[in-house]
Amino acid sequence: MNRTLVALLITAAMTLLAAAQNQPKDPIGLTATQRQMIAWSIAGFAHLQRLPQGFRPAIGAKIPDQLRLRQIPHVVTGEAPPIRNYQYVMLRNKDLLLINPRDKTIADVIHLNRRL
C-alpha cells in the first residue's frame, strides 16, 4: 500500500511539473498573481487614456505618440521587481500596457476583468 501511494504521489508531482513547464511565460517574467496585483494597484489612481483610433495594443508594438507614459509607483515595483524599469499606460478599455521606455514598445498587456 505504501508503494502504491508513493507511486501515485510521484506521478502526480511529475504531471504538475510537466503542466507548469508547458504554460506560456509572461513576457516580463511576472506571475499571474503579480500581474493582477500590478493592474489593480495602478488602476486605483491611473489616468485613463483613450485608445487612439486604429491602434491595437500588442506585445512588441510601438505606442502612439499621443499616449502619455507614466512612472510605475515604487510601492508597486517593490512587490514586483521585474517591472522596475518599465512605465505604463492605462487605457479606458481596461488594458494596462507595460512599456519599455527605451524604445516605447509594449512589453506586456494586462486586461482588468472588473469594472474600474
Order of alpha helices (4+ residues) and beta strands (2+ residues): alpha-alpha-beta-beta-alpha-beta-beta-beta
